Amino acid sequence: MYIFIVGRPHKPIVDQLHHHGHVVGLFQSQTDSGEYDEMVDISIKLDLSSQEAIQSGLQSLDVPHIDSLISIYENFVRPKAWIAEALGVASISVPAAIAATDKVIMRQKFLEFDPRISPQFAEVESWDDAQQFVETYGLPVILKPAHLVKSLLVSKNESLEELRRNYDYMVENMSSVYHKYNVESRQPKIIIEEFLSGQQFSVEAFVRNENEIFLTDSVTEQVTAREFGVEDSFLYSRTLPSQLPENEQAAIRDVAIRGIQALGLSHSAAHVEIIRTANGPKLIEIGARIGGYRTLMYQIAESVDLAQAEVDVSLGILPKLDGTMHTHCCVYEIFPQNETTYQGITEEEHLRALPSLHTLILKKRPGDPIGPAKAGYKFTSAIILANADKTQFDADRRFVDERVRVRE
């Protein structure tokens, strides 16, 4: 099979696809340096900035037959849909891709489909809009950009003063953050929504068509920065397996299915984030892709191949998701609490010696500018723990929770 990735590849996923005997191609931005060429079998440069640019570019290219298109990163969900439509490859539709990458449209579709599964929200075009929302729904509220991921510029606001401060910061910095992270073909937008209290979970799903939705057996437990005691918006950790009773996991999976149906996804992966509130599970958001780290996490924990599952549903094949949980796995992302320069992480030597350490990813070099997610920064370090021995796994998790920090 000829499987083409749109945008940027990720080597572990490319390796998995090669393991299955696929020819792996890449549609990369024409501004890319060519650094990914050796990773894939075929590389094609294309202007990915708009549907019109893609259609025009494809007309002048000799494109081989393509069996399946996948996108690993959020920014390339729309270009994937545009390429698929132009080439006649089964994939997510353009309207569904737009809904899955614009939180204003996404929330509207959730509420229209079933108001019980989503918080109330509004698009904010002025400070008056934000004030009006608070007058109607009260505090606290969440303020976020409509098109960014990784909790960039997201803030929880307990007072009007705090909301005004974060609103002004977002208005001043949003365009530069969009540009910094290559969010093309979208005008910056702000949304405000009710704050929901509860524990967060995520579900990985694979959609053959709108009526055939397949989910992983296990949901992922998530811990936010605030739950960890840090006033920021990032996701601190993701853990498999969940300790929730099966009936509560089933309720989470049911809401995930309804959210996918609301967006009209098909021939696509879906990463569904859900918060378990006192009034039942509610949708946070859905990405039309596999969630960050989830390909590795499910491979480690259950020997389930999510990359191949995404290819399978794009081809109309039943995905194989029936793994057996045999290893505990957790992924952390580490941020500083303040804007500063990177000087390393605490306890690195001891961390590297942990029996459960699978991978340590250091994204920054000494002197690099770093900061919190709510100020528009990405993580400095990622820690992946894995162990079949739960006692050792839990002990190593406590070490990370209590002793590993960014040096400030």
N, C-alpha and C positions, 0 to 999 in steps of 0.2 A: 504494500500500500504506500502511496505517496501522501505523507502527512506534512502539511505546511503550518508552521507557527507564524503568527502575525505579530510583528513588533519586535520584542526582545525574547530570546530563548533563555532557558535556565538549564545548565548542564545536567543536573541529575534527571530532569524530565527528558531531555534529548537522549541521554544514555538509556533510559527505560524504553523509549520508543525504538531505539536501535536494537535493544535486547529482543524486542518482539519482531525484528526483521523488517521494520519499516524504513523506507527512504524518507529522510527528514529534510524538508525544505524550509526556507525562511523568507518571508516578505519583510524586509527591514526598511526603515526610513532612509530616504536618499541622503539625509544628513549624517547618518551613522558612519563611523570611521572604517568599518569592515572588520571590527574586532571579533565578530561572531562567525566569520566565514569558515574558519577551520572546524568549528563545532558542528556544522551541519553539512549535508551532502550537496544542497543546491541553495544558492543565495541570490535573491532578486531585490534590487533596490527600487523603491516606489515612494512617491509622495503620498503619505498617509494622512495628510492634514484635513482632507474633505472628501466627500463622496464624488464630487466632480473631478477632483485631482486624480483619484484612484481610477475612475472610469477612463479618463483621458490617458493616463499612464499605461493601463493594461492594454489599450489598443495598439500601442507601439512595441509591446513585448512579446517574445515567444515563450509563452507559459506552458509548461507540461501539464498533462492530465493530473488533476488533484482529486484525491479521494476524500480528504478531510482537512478542515481548517480548525486550529485551536488558538486561543490567546491565553497567555499565562498571566498577564498583567492587565489591570483595569483600563488603562489608557488605550488599549488596543482592541477592546470589545467592539466598539463602533467600526473601526477599520475592518475588522474581521467580517462583520455583517455586510459592509459595503462591497468587499472583495467577493464574498460568497454570492451576493445578488448579481454582481457583474459576470461571474463565471458560471453561475448556475450550480453551485455546490450547496448541498443541504447543510444548513446552519441556522443559527439564531436569526430571526427576521430583523430588519432595520428598526421597525417600531419597538420591538422588544428590547433591542440593544440600547436604544435611546432611553427607554424607561428604566433599564437596569443601571444606567450611568448618570441619571439625573434624579436626585433625591426629591425634587419637587414633584415631578411626574410620578415617581415611584410611590410616594406617600398618597398622592391622589388616587392611584390605582388600588392601593391597599384599602383605603377608606371606602371607595366605591364598591369593591368586591365584598368586604365584610368589615364594618366599622369596629368590631370587637377585637380585631387583631392588630390594631395600629394606634399609636397616640395621635392626638390632634396636632396640627401643624399649620404654618402659614409661610408663604414666601415674604421675605422682608426686603422692601425696596426703599424704605426710609426709616428713620428712628421712630416716627409716629406709628408705623406698622408694628414694630416691636412692642411699643407701649400698649397699643390696642390689644395685642395678643395677651399680654400680662393682665390687663384689666378683665379680659374674658376668662382666662384659664388659670391665672394666679402664678405664683412662684413656687419652687424653682423652675427654670426652663433651660433647655439646651439650645445653643446657637451654633450653627455649623455651615460650612460651604456645601453647595449642592453637588459638587463634582470631585471632591478630593477624597482620598482614602487614608488609612493609617492614622486616623484621628487628628489629622493636620488642621489646626485652627479651631478645633471643636472646644467649646467651653460650657461648663455648668455655671448657672448664674442664680445666686440666692437673693439678690437685691436689684433694684433698678439701677443703683449706682454701679454695681459690678457689671450689669448687662450693658450699660452705656459705655463703660470703659472697654469691654470686650468687643462691642459693636464697632466702636471707633477704630480699634486696633485692626479688626478684620477688614473694614472698608479701606484702611490705609495700606494694608499689606497683602490683601487677597490676590490682586493681579500679579504681583511679583512671585507669590508662592505658586500660582498656576503656571507661570512661565518657568520657574525653577524646576518643577516636576513634569514639564512637557505635557500639560493638559491642553491639547490642541482642539480646535473647532468648537469650543464652548465658551460662552460668555460667563464670567463669574456671577454666581447667584448665592444668596444667603437664605437659609430657612431657620425658623424658630419652631420648637416643638416642646410638648409637655415632657417634663422629666419623669422617667419611670424608675421606681426603686425595686431592686431585685437582683438575683444572680443571673449572669449572662452565660449563654451556651451558643454553640454553632452546630450546623448540620451540613454535611456535604451531600448534594443530590445530583442526579444525572437524568436528563429529560430527553426521552426519545421523541415524544410528541406531547402536546398539552395534556393528554389523558394517560400518559405512561411515564410516571415519575418514580425513580428508584433512589432510595436513600441508604446511606451507610447504617449499619446496625447500631453503632455507638455514636452518641453525641459527644462533642468536645466541651469540657468545662472551661470557662474563661474567668480570669480575675482582672478587674480593671485597676488602673493606677489608684483611683480613690478608695477602692476596697483594700488596697495595700497600704493606704495611708498617705498617698502623695496627691497633691492638688494638681492633677494633670488629666488629660483625656485619653492617654494611650492604653492599649491592652497590655497588661503586665505579663500574664502567662496564659497558656493554653495547654490543657491536660487531657490525655486519654488513659484509661477509660473514665467515663463519668461515674460518679457514685450515686446518682439519682436512681430511685426505684424505677422499674420498667414502665409502670403505668404513667409516670410523670415524663419519662423520655418519649413515650408514645404521644402524649399531648403536645410536646414540643415538635415532634415530627409532623403531626397533623397540621399545626399552624404553618410550618415550613411549606408543606404541600399547597396550602391555600395561597400563600404568598407567591409561590412560583406560578400558580394558575392565574393569579391576578395580573402578573406581568406578561403572561402569554409566552413564556419561554418554550423553546423546543430545540432539539438537536444541540443541546448545550449542557455544560456543567452549571451548577449553582451553589454558591456559598451563602448560606442563610444564617444571619445572626439574630438571636432571639433573647429576650429578657423574660425571666419567669417572675411575674408579679403576683401580688396577693389576689388579683382578679384574673389570673391565668396567663399563659404565655402571650407575649406581644412581639411583633416584628420590629427589629431595629433597622435592618436593611438587607438587601440581597445583591450579591455580585454574580454576574453571569460568567463565572470562572471557578476554578478550584481555589479554596482559601489558602492564604499564605501558610507555608510549612506543612499543609495537610497531606500533600503527596508523600512527603518523608514520614510524617507521623503515623499515617495509616499503614505504610509499608513496614515501619518498625514494630508497631503495636499489633497489627492483625495480618500482616503479609498480604494486604489488599493493594492492588495497583490502580490508583485513581487516574493516572495519566492514560492508561489503556481504556479505562471505563469511559473517559471523555471521548476518546476516539470511537469506541463502540457505539455510543448513542448517536454520534454524528453520522455513523454509517447505517443506523437503524438496527443495530445488533443489541441484544440483551446484555447489559453490563454485568460483570462478575464482582459482586460486592460481599459475598458470603465468606468472610474471614473468621478466624478464631482469635480472640484476644489472648495474647501470650506475653506481652511486654508492656510495662507502664512507660509512658512517654510524656514529657513536658517541655515546652519551648517558652523561654523568657525573652523579652526585649527590654534592654536597660537604657534608661534616659537620665540625664542630669535634671535637677530641679530648677536650675537657673541657666541663663545664657552665659557661656564661658568658653574656654578653650580646652580641648581634650588633653588629659594627663594620664589616662589609663583607668583601670578599674581596681578596686580593692580586692585583696586576697586572691590575686590571679594565680599565684603558684599553688595555693591550696585547692583552688577551683580545678585546675588542670589535673590534680591528683585524685579527684573524686571518682569512686568506682562507677558511678552512673553517668559520668560525662561522656557524651557521644560526640558533640561538636561544640567548639567555641569559635564564634565569628566576631572578629574585631573590625568594625567598619571604618574606624577613624584612626588617624595618625596624630601623635603628639603635636599640639598647636592648632589643630583643625577647630573651626568654630562649631560649637554644639549648643543645644538648648532643649527646652521642653517641647512636646508635640503641640501644645496649645499655641506656641509661638511660631509654629510652622517648620519645626525640625523633625528629622527622622532619627531612629534609634542609633546609639553608638555601638552597642554590642548585642549579640544574641547568644543564648546558652541553650543547648539541647541536652536534656537528660533522658536516659533510657535504661531500664533495668527490669528484669523479670522478677527480681526479689523486691517485693513491696516494702519490706522493712528498710532495706538499704536505700531504696528509691526515696522513701519519705524522709529518711535522715539527710540525704543529699539535698533534697528540696529545702529542708529547714536551713541548711547551711547557706544556700543561695539567698533565701528570703531574709535571713538575719545578717549576713555579712558581706554580700557582694553589692557594691554600689559604684557609680561613676565618681572618680576622684574630683572634688571641687575645692 
